[in-house]
Every structure is written in structure tokens, then in C-alpha cells.
Amino acid sequence: MTKIQNSKHYDLEERTFLFARQVCTFVNKLPKTIPNIENGKQLVRSAGSVGANYIEANEALSKKDFNMRIKICRKEIKESRFWLRLSEPLPDYQKMKEKLINESIELMKIFGAIYRKSQ
């Protein structure tokens, strides 16, 4: 790989890490209702899984393994978006929710493009 490609991989690793961290911050600020607690647990898991699977994709042993991990990244980011939409933040954190949903949509598109190009 060229230095530019490695830089791009690193940027997406960092971006998925930041998304997961921002999700954790958001979940900690949610009102402690039963739905928010349960949905928040799912959200934290799926958001963290995106970055973890992307790291695994970069260490893939084969093209098939890479493609599978990228598909999992896309699936997990779609799931994160679902749990974000279900969350019920206080009005002060509605903008944060919207930003996270927008980031999830962008990441979904990125992983979809990576998968299509790797075919």
C-alpha cells in the first residue's frame, strides 16, 4: 500500500473511534429511562463494533475476509443509526443526536462505497 492509502485507512479508523466515543458520551447524557438504558446498551455495542470490525478488515488475510468485515461495518453502523433514532434525549442533546445520525449515514455510505469498489 502507498502512504496515501495507509493515511486514508488511519483516518477512517480514527473517525470510527471518534464516533464510538461520541456515542458513549451521548448515551451517558440520556435520561435514565428503561428504554434509554436498554437501547443505549445496544447503541454502545453497535457503535464500538463498527471501528473494531474496520480494524479487522485492515488486517484481513484475504479479499473475502476484507469484504465480510466491511459488510459487517456497514451493518453495525446501520444498527447504530436505528438505536440513535430510538433514543429519547433531553432537548439540549437533540442536536447531538442529529449529528450522530448524520455521521452514521456518512459512514454507511463510505462503507458501502468501499464494499462496491472491492468487488
N, C-alpha and C positions, 0 to 999 in steps of 0.2 A: 504494500500500500504506500501511496505517496504521503508526504507530510500533510497535505491539504485534507486528504480523506481521513487521516487519523484525527485531525483537528475537528472535522465535522462529527466524527463518532464521539469524541470527547464532549463537544458542545451538546449533543443530544443526551449523552449520559448525564451531564450536569443539569440540563433542562428537566429531565425526568426526575432527577434527585430533588431539584427545587420544587417541582410540582408536588411530589410526595410530602416534602417538608411543609409546604404551604397548606396542604390538605390537613396535616396534623394540627397546625396552628388553628385552622378554621374549625375543625372538629372540637378542639378544646374550648372554643368560644361559643359552641352551640348550647342552647338551653338544655338542661339535663332532663329531658322528657324521655319516656320509654322509646318512642320511635326514633328520636335523635340518637340515643345511646346505641340502639341496635343497628340502625342504618350507618351511624358513624363508624362502628367497628368494621362493617363491610367496606365502607369507603376507604378507611385507612389501609386495609388489606389490599384492595384492588389497586389503589394509587401506588403503593410500595412495590407491588408486583410488576408494574409497568417498567420501572427502572431496573429492577433485578433481572427481568427477562431480557431487557435490551443489553445488559452487560453479558448475559449468557449468549445472546445472539452474536456479539462481537467475539466471543471465544468459541464459536461453533466449530465443530470438527468437519462439517460437510455443508454443502449448499442446502440440502434438505433440512438439516438441523437449524440452520440460519433462518430459513423460510418459516419453519414451525414456530420459532421463538418470536419472530416479527409478527406472525399472526396472533400469537398469544398477547404480545404487547398491545396490538390493536383491540383485541377482545377485552383486555383488562382496562384499557382507557375508556372504552365504551361503557363498561360496567361502572367505572368511576363516575362517568357523566350521569348515569342513571341514579346512583346514590346521592350525588350532589343535587340533582333535581328534586329528590325526595326530602332533602334536609330542610329544616324549618329554622333558619337563623333569626336572631333579633334583627329589627330593621337596620341597625347600624352596620350589620355584616352582610346585608343583601348584595352590596356591590362586590364584596369579596367573593361571594358565591358566584356571581355572574362572571367575574374574571376567571375563576377556576373552571367554570363551564366552558368559557371561550378557549382557554388553554387546552382543555380536554379535546375540544373539537379540532383545534390546530394539530395537536399530537396525533389524533385519529387520522387526519389527512396525511400527515407525514409518514406514519407507519403504513398506511395504505399505499402511498407512492413508493416507499421502499420495497414493499412486497411485490408490487406490479413490476418494478424495474428489475427485481432479482429473478423474475421468471424467465 
